[in-house]
Amino acid sequence: MADAPPPPYSTVADNKAGPYPPAQAGYPPQGYGQPTPGAYPPPQGGYPPPAAGYAPPQGGYPPAGGAAHSTVVVTQPAMTIVQTFHESPVRTQCPHCRADIVTATQYESGTFSWLMCVILCLVGCQLGCCLIPFCMDGCQDVIHTCPNCRQQISRWNRM
C-alpha cells in the first residue's frame, strides 16, 4: 500500500498540489527526473594513470599534494616627483651631478621687469623711476642653479 498512486483529483478544492493541473495520461509517472537505484554504474574515483612517456606540464599550478615554493617578482613603476621652483631655494637632486642639494638662486631681468618699466613710463615716470623694476627682486625672474657644479637647474618666470 505504500507504492499506491494517489487518487485522481476531482475538483479544484481537492487539488493539494498547488496551481498545477491534475496528472493525465501521457504525463510521466511521479518521481520523474530521479534516477532509479541501480540504473547507473557507481562513480569511479580519480583519473587513470598517465601513459608511458608522459611528462607533466611545466609551470602553472604546483602538483596537488606537494608543497611547491614559488617566487613572485613584482615590479613597481618608477615614481616621478615633480618639483615646482618658485622664488625661494628648493631642496632637490641635481640632474647634472646627481648630488642632493639646496638650489642657489639668482635674479635676472625678464618680461615682467620690462613690462613694469613700460607701464611706469606711460604713467609719467620717465626720469629714471621707470628703471626701479630692474632693481627689485620681486619684479625679476629667478634662476635656480646647483651650488656644486654651477649648472642651471630651473628658471621661474614672473609672467
Secondary structure as UniProt FT lines:
FT   TURN            2..3
FT   TURN            13..14
FT   TURN            25..26
FT   TURN            30..33
FT   TURN            37..38
FT   TURN            52..53
FT   TURN            64..65
FT   STRAND          91..93
FT   TURN            95..97
FT   STRAND          100..102
FT   STRAND          104..108
FT   HELIX           111..123
FT   TURN            126..128
FT   HELIX           129..134
FT   HELIX           137..139
FT   STRAND          141..145
FT   TURN            147..149
FT   STRAND          152..156
//
